[in-house]
Amino acid sequence: LVFSGPQFYLETLQGEDGGLLNRRLDLTKLQTLDVSENNLADVNGVVQADKGFRELRVLKARKNQLTRPVLNLPTLMELNLSHNQLKTIPPLDWLPSLEILLLSHNQMTGSWDAVAKAPRLKRLDLSDNQ
């Protein structure tokens, strides 16, 4: 499912009709979600396993305004949060299947201890941070 690019320029994933949480949408089999190149400041209350994203494997949310995403997606294998406003590595506690984590072009500084919470991690991109 792709909502990426200037034709969307989303500020939220929710709306009057529920947005991505609309009851008519069956998200239980969705494996890839791309919400890149929007103006999203938050995905926390929407993109979660308990909201229907039970099989999500790939989440691309690059080029947004995200500052502190907290995700509970046990099946997620790839997370791309490049080109956002992240100051630290997001919590990885609820991403046990994560293998690819792309966090380039943010403003991250400090400790990289959160990476230890991703034992399956094979690829990590922290380039172009502070």
C-alpha positions as CSV (number, residue, x, y, z in Angstrom):
1,L,0.0,0.0,0.0
2,V,1.6,3.2,-1.1
3,F,0.7,6.7,0.0
4,S,4.0,8.3,-1.0
5,G,4.7,11.4,-2.9
6,P,3.6,15.0,-3.4
7,Q,0.1,14.0,-4.6
8,F,-0.7,12.9,-1.0
9,Y,1.3,15.2,1.3
10,L,-0.5,13.7,4.3
11,E,-0.3,15.3,7.7
12,T,-2.1,12.4,9.5
13,L,-3.0,8.8,8.8
14,Q,-6.3,9.3,10.5
15,G,-9.3,11.3,9.3
16,E,-13.0,11.7,9.6
17,D,-13.6,8.3,8.1
18,G,-10.9,6.7,10.2
19,G,-8.1,7.0,7.6
20,L,-6.0,3.8,7.6
21,L,-8.1,2.6,10.6
22,N,-11.4,2.7,8.6
23,R,-13.3,-0.5,9.4
24,R,-13.8,-1.3,5.8
25,L,-10.1,-1.7,5.2
26,D,-8.7,-5.1,6.0
27,L,-5.1,-4.5,7.0
28,T,-4.5,-7.9,8.5
29,K,-2.7,-9.3,5.4
30,L,-0.9,-6.0,4.5
31,Q,2.9,-6.6,4.3
32,T,4.3,-3.3,3.0
33,L,3.2,0.3,3.8
34,D,4.9,3.3,2.2
35,V,4.0,6.7,3.7
36,S,7.2,8.4,2.6
37,E,7.4,12.0,1.3
38,N,4.5,13.3,3.4
39,N,4.2,15.7,6.3
40,L,3.5,13.2,9.0
41,A,4.5,14.1,12.6
42,D,3.2,11.0,14.2
43,V,2.4,7.4,13.3
44,N,2.2,6.0,16.9
45,G,-1.5,5.6,17.3
46,V,-2.1,4.1,13.9
47,V,0.6,1.8,12.6
48,Q,0.5,-0.9,15.3
49,A,-0.2,-4.6,15.3
50,D,-3.2,-4.2,17.6
51,K,-4.7,-1.7,15.0
52,G,-4.7,-4.4,12.3
53,F,-1.1,-4.3,11.0
54,R,-0.5,-7.9,12.2
55,E,1.5,-9.0,9.1
56,L,3.4,-5.8,8.3
57,R,6.9,-6.6,7.1
58,V,8.1,-3.3,5.6
59,L,7.3,0.2,6.8
60,K,8.8,3.1,4.8
61,A,8.1,6.5,6.4
62,R,11.1,8.5,5.1
63,K,11.0,12.2,4.4
64,N,8.4,13.1,7.0
65,Q,8.5,15.1,10.2
66,L,8.6,12.2,12.7
67,T,10.3,12.9,16.0
68,R,9.7,9.9,18.3
69,P,8.0,6.9,16.6
70,V,7.0,4.1,19.0
71,L,5.9,1.0,17.1
72,N,4.6,-2.3,18.2
73,L,5.0,-4.5,15.0
74,P,6.3,-7.9,15.9
75,T,6.5,-9.1,12.2
76,L,8.3,-5.9,10.9
77,M,11.6,-6.7,9.2
78,E,12.4,-3.4,7.5
79,L,12.0,0.1,8.9
80,N,13.0,3.2,6.9
81,L,12.8,6.4,8.9
82,S,15.5,8.3,7.0
83,H,15.1,12.1,6.5
84,N,12.9,12.8,9.5
85,Q,13.5,14.8,12.7
86,L,14.7,12.0,15.0
87,K,17.0,13.0,17.8
88,T,17.6,9.4,19.1
89,I,17.2,5.9,17.9
90,P,13.5,5.0,18.4
91,P,12.6,2.2,20.8
92,L,13.1,-1.2,19.2
93,D,11.6,-3.3,22.1
94,W,8.5,-4.3,20.1
95,L,10.2,-5.0,16.8
96,P,11.7,-8.4,17.5
97,S,11.9,-9.4,13.7
98,L,13.7,-6.2,12.6
99,E,16.6,-6.9,10.2
100,I,16.9,-3.6,8.4
101,L,16.9,-0.2,10.1
102,L,17.5,2.9,8.0
103,L,17.9,6.1,10.1
104,S,20.1,8.3,7.9
105,H,19.7,12.1,7.5
106,N,18.2,12.8,10.9
107,Q,19.6,14.8,13.9
108,M,20.5,11.9,16.1
109,T,23.2,12.1,18.7
110,G,24.1,10.2,21.9
111,S,23.8,6.6,22.8
112,W,23.2,3.8,20.3
113,D,22.2,1.4,23.1
114,A,18.7,0.9,21.6
115,V,20.3,-1.2,18.8
116,A,21.0,-4.0,21.3
117,K,17.2,-4.5,21.5
118,A,17.2,-5.7,17.9
119,P,19.1,-9.0,17.9
120,R,18.2,-9.9,14.3
121,L,19.5,-6.6,12.9
122,K,21.6,-7.2,9.8
123,R,21.7,-3.7,8.3
124,L,21.9,-0.4,10.1
125,D,22.3,3.0,8.4
126,L,23.0,5.9,10.6
127,S,24.8,8.1,8.0
128,D,24.5,11.8,7.9
129,N,23.4,12.4,11.5
130,Q,25.0,14.7,14.0
